[in-house]
């Protein structure tokens, strides 16, 4: 069995039949895509698929493979399996959290008449009977491993919390997040540990293409419902003061997948943070946001915020606007919010949404370097963008050669900004100065 340090050479192509059964081709090699450009993966970029990854197949969308004998790219439309001929569908992987995908799956989407669910689809292949993918690990935090979330104890934990805070609407909302949507952060709250969520806003000032709580004009359903009310101070402060006081390595985070944009409720957040800090100095208070209104961000920072994570799908205004479809704010406002948060002494993170073939275009790297120079964030998260690759590329309307490679982008940033940290997860304030995660070489 190969380990992560063994070099993987040329993995074989994976394909699926009409029922989703996955097969490995006998001689065609896997390919990937950098944007819309089909490429052969660099063996240096291949890793064995982490154990908590998942495989998908793409019905009615045949894969591309590489024929090493003919030295050409071929589309695999059909295969004979036993006595039957099957139509071949492409296979992709959703890679475990903390890992960065480097290539998209190589797929012919010409006959696709559906929009894929909101996952980050990666190229994947067969390396001598083991799945492998072009990816590297950028951060590892055992607290987010799925095996830490045993649901058998959850109902009793939920009941305990409701008994402590009866009639609390926010807790009722989090119960649904934990039990129905399987939100790890919501489960943490009921288990009294680690990072817990505080959704507060039913409204948003963006219409993101990959929104996970509301997609009214999309063929893809949002995976969860958005909170429908604004919690009161009394619904927020007592339970989360308790969380900060009793949880292990506690973080409480405003800005969740089950809400709109939190800073549209900046007054409520500022008031809540001030009230929480009047009760306890323990733990870390974090805000995940689009950073759309600098003065609101600054007000929240002044209230006692410890860390902030501001999201960017791209460092280029035109691509950012196409994804976020922002209302009443500009790309320049987002950059200004990063700068102001840093100036206010808040631990400042850019939540950078990675998409192979766009994130690693030279123009993108130059634009990102400029933003980091201007704003001086402490840390940049490399987060795989969850979206249908075909849908996203069409929406971005970008063309050009394959990117320089996500791994190279990371190395350029590390060389240009020696103090910049890299990660995937939020951190407690005790770990704000932790050393950057190392790549697997």
N, C-alpha and C positions, 0 to 999 in steps of 0.2 A: 504494500500500500504506500502510495506517495505521501510525503509530508509537505508542509507549506514551503520548505526551503529547497526542495528538489525542483529543478527547472522542468517545466512542462514544455514539450516541443510543439507538436501540431495535433491538437485534439480533433476528434472526429465530429462530424455534423450530427446534431440531434434533430429528429423530426417526429411528428405525431400523426396517427391515423384519425379518421373522422370521430372516433370516440374519445380521443385524447390520450390513448396509449402511446408512450414515448419509446422510440427506437433509436439506435445508433447506426449510422451508415457505415458500410464496410470499407469504403475508401475515400469518400468525400470528406474534406476537412471543414471545420467550422470557420465562419467568417463573422465579422461584426460591421457595424456602421458608425462612422463619425459624421453626425448629421445625416445627410443623404448619400454620403460617399461610402461605398463598400470597401472594406480594408481587411487584410489578414492581421490577426492579433500578433503583437510582438510577444514572443515567449517570455520576455522579462516582465510583462504585464499580467501574466496568467497566474491565478491562485486557485487552490482547491476551494470549491464552493463552501462557505461557512455553514455549519450544521443547521442553523435556524433560518436558512434561505428557503424559498419556495419556487417551484417550477410552474409555468403557464404554457398553454398552447394557443395559437392564433388561428381559429377556424377559417378555412377558405383562403388562407394566405400562405402560399408556399415559401419555403426558405431558400436562401442562396447558399451554395457550398463551393468549395474550391477543389477542382480536380487536379491533383499533383502530377498526374501523368500527362494530361493535355495542357497543364499550366494555364488554366482558364477558369473563370467564374461560371457556374451553371445554376440554373433554377431547378429545384427538385419538385416536379409536379406530381409524379406517381411513383410507387414502388410495388413490387410483387412481394407479398408476405405469405409464405406457404402457397396455397392455391388461389389466393385472392389478390386483386390489385386494389390498392388504396390510394386515395388522394392525400397528398402530404401537406401538413400544416407546420408552420414554424413553431419553435419552442424557445422560450425565454426564461429568465430567472429574475425573481425579486430577491436581492441580496440582503442578508442580515444587516440590521442596524449597526452603524459604526463603520461600515464599509462603503467605499466610493466606487461606483461602476465607471468603467473607462470606455466602453463601447455599447451601442445599442444593438439589438438583434438585427441580423441581415434578413429582411423580409420583403416580399413583393405584396404591397398593400392594394394593388389595383382593383381587386374584387371585394375588398372589405366594405361591408355595408352596415357597420356598427362602430361604436366608439368604445374603446377599451376602458375598463375601470381604472381608478386613480392609483396605480402602482408605478414603481420605477422599473421599467423593463430593461434587462441587460442581456447581452450576448452570453451564451452558455454552450459548452461542448462536453465531449466525453474523452477523458484522459485515462485510458486503460481501465475502464470500468468505474471511474469516479468522475463526478461532475466538476467542471472547472469554469472559471469566468475571468474575464479581464477586469480586475478589481484590486484595490488595496485597502487595508484597514487603517483608518485615520484616528480612531478613538475606540477605547474599550472600557465599558462601565458595566460591571456585573449586575448593577441594580436594574438594568433595563433588559436583561436576558429573559426570554419568555418562561424559562423554567423557574423563575422567581415568583411566578404568579399562579399559584395553585387556587383555583376557584372554589374548591370544596369548602374552604373556611370563610369564603366571602360573605354568604348570606348572614351568618352570625355577626360578622364584623359590621355589616351595614345596619343590622338591627341595633347594635350597641350604640352606633353614632346617632341614629334617630331617637333613641331613648335619651341621649344626652342633650339633644337639640330638637325637641319635638316641634313639628310644624314648619321647620326651616325649608323653604322652597329650593334654596341652592343645593342643599344636601339631597333633596329628592331628585333634582336634575342630575347630580353627580352619581346617584344610584343607577340611573338609567345609563349614563356613560360607562360606568364600571361593569354592570351586569349585562347590558344589551349590546353596547358598542365595544366592549372589552378594552376600554382606555386604561393603559397602565397607570397613568398619573392619577386618575380617579380611584383606581384600586389602591394605590399607595395611600391616599387619604384615609380610606376605611381601614387599611392595615396599619395606620399610624407610623408611617416611615417615609423617608426620602422626599422626592419632589411631588407636590400636590397642586391641583389646578384650581384657579378661581375665575371661571368665565363670568363676565359681567355685561356684555354688550350684544343685544339682538340686532344692532344696525352696523352697516359697514360703508366705508367710503371708497371701496374698490369693488370691482367685479372680476376677480381673478379667474382665468381660464381653468385653473385646477383647484378651485375652492372646494374644501371638503365638508362644508356645512350648507351651502346653497348654490345650486347651479340651475337657475330657472330657464336659461336659454340653451341648454346643452342636452345632447343625446345620452350623456352619461349621468347617472344618478349620484348625488352626493351621498357619501357613506353614513352620514349621521345628520340629525336635525339640530338646528341652531337653537340656542337658548331663547326663550320667548319673553323674558322679563329682565328687568334690571334689579339685581339683589339689593336689599337695603343694607345699611351699615351694620345693623344688628344681625343680619343673616351672614355677613362676611366676617366680622371681627372676632366674636367669641370662638367659633370653631377653628379658625386659623391661627389665632393666638395659641390655642391649645395644641394645634399641630406643631407649631414652632417650638413649643415648650416640651413636648413629649416624644416627638419623632426622632429617629436616628438620621443624622445628616440632613436636617430639614431645609427644604426650599418650598416657597409658595410662589406660584407663577400666575400672573394675569396674562391673558392672551392665549386662548386655546382653540383647538379645531372645531369645537362645538359652539363657537360664537362668531360674531362679526369682528370689527376692528375695535379693540379694547379702548384706544384713546379717544374714541367718540364719547366715552364715559370717563374722561380724564378727571373731572371734578370728583366723581364717586371714588375712583381709584386713589386719587391724592388724599381724600378724606379718610379712606380706609387704611392706607399705609400709615398716615399720621396717628390714627387711633391704635393701630396694631403696635407701632413703635412706642407709644405711650405706655403700653402694657408690658412689652418685652423687647429686649435688644437681641434676643437669640435668633438664630437661623438667617436665611437669605431670602430677600424679597426680590423677585425677578419680574420683568415685563417682556413679553414677546409681542412685537408690534410691526406695523408697516412703516412707522416713523413719519407719517404723512403731515403732521402739523408740529413744527419745531417748538412753538411756544407751549403747546400742550405737553410735549415730551419733556421740556425743561421744567414745567410745573410739577410733573410727576417725579422727576429726578430730585427736585428740592424737597419733596415730602418725606424722603427717607429711603428711596429705592437703592438697592445694592447693585443690581445688574440689569442690563437691557440687551435684547437681541432684536436687531432690525433686519428685516428680510429684503433681499435683492434677488430677482430672477436673472438680472443682467446688470452689468455696470454701464451699459449703453442706453441712453434715454429712449431711443426708438423701440428697442426690443423690450425694455421695461414697460413702456406704455402699452405695447401690444398684449402683454401678459396680464398686467394689473388692471388695465382699463380704469384708471383712477378717476375719481370725481372730486373736483374742487381742491386738488393739490397737484404739485408738480414733482418731477424727479429731483429737481434741485432742492425741494423741501426735505426729501428723504435724506439726501447727503448732508444737509444742514443739521438735521436731527442727530445724525451720527456724530457730527462735530460737537454739537452742544452737549450731548450726553457725556462725551469724553472730557470736555472742559469742566463739567460739573463734578468730575471725580467718580462717576459711576462706571463700573466695569462694563465695557462696551464691546458688543459682539456683532458681527455681520453674519446673518443667516443666509449663506450664499447657496442658491439652488442650482445644483450641477446638472448640466445636460451636455453629453458628449457631442462635439461638433459645433457647439455654440459657445459654451463656456471656455473652450480652448482655442477659439479663433484668435489670431494675433491682435486684431482690433479690440477684442474683448479684454485680453490680458493688459493691453496698454491702458484701456479705460479703467480697469480695476486698480492698477498700480497708481493711477492718478488720484482715485478716490481715497485709497489708503494713505497716500502722501498727504492729502488735504485734511483727513479726519483722524488719523492715528488710532484706529480701534485696537483693543487689546487682543482680540481673538477673532478668527474667521471660522465659521462652521462650514464644512463641505457636506451639504445635504443633497441627496439625489432628488431631483424633481419628479414627483409622482404625476404622470400624465401620459396619455396615448402619444407615442413618438410621432406617428404619422400626422395626427391632429395638430400637435405642437409645431412641427416643422412647417406645415401649411400656414398656420396662423402667424408664424414669425416671418414668413416670406423671405427667408434668408437663403442664399446660395453661396457656393464657393468651394474651395478645396477642403479636404479633411483637416481637422484641427491638429494642433501640435501635440496634443495628449494631455489629459488631466494631471497625470503624475508630473509632467514637465511644468505645468502651471504652478503646482504646489512648490516645486523646487525653485522656480523663479521668484515666487513670493518670499520663500524662506531666505533666499540669498539677498533679496532687495531689502527685506525688513527683518533683521535678525531677532528683534524682540516680539514679533508677531507670533501669537500662538495659533494652533490649529486644533480643531476638534469636531465633535458631533453632538455632544450632550451639554446641557447646562451644568454649571459647577456651583458648589457651595463657596461662600466667600473665603473660607479657609484654604481653598484650592485655586483661587484666582491666579496665583503665580506659579501654578504647576508647569512643569516642562512640557513642551509640545509632544504629542504622540509621534513615535517614529514609524516610518514606512517599513513594511516587510520587504527586505531586499533579497 
